[in-house]
C-alpha cells in the first residue's frame, strides 16, 4: 500500500513544540494490477513507483518470472 505520514509541529510556551502525526492510507497497489497481463503489471508498477523505476522493473520481472527485455 502506498500512503503517507504527515507530521505537524504546534509551538507551545517555553519554546517547545507539540507534535502530531496523521497516517493517510493510499492506493492498494495490487488493485492497480488486477486484470493486467504480467508484462502490463510490470509497466504499471514502474509508472506508480517512478522514483526507482529501473529497480522496480527488475524486481517485478523477477517476481513474475519474466525475462528482461
Number of C-alpha atoms within 10 A of each C-alpha: 10 11 10 11 10 9 10 12 11 9 11 9 6 6 6 10 12 9 10 10 10 10 10 10 11 10 10 11 13 10 9 13 16 10 9 12 10 17 15 12 20 21 19 17 19 19 14 14 15 13 10 11 15 12 12 19 22 16 13 19 18 12 11 13 10 13 9 8 4
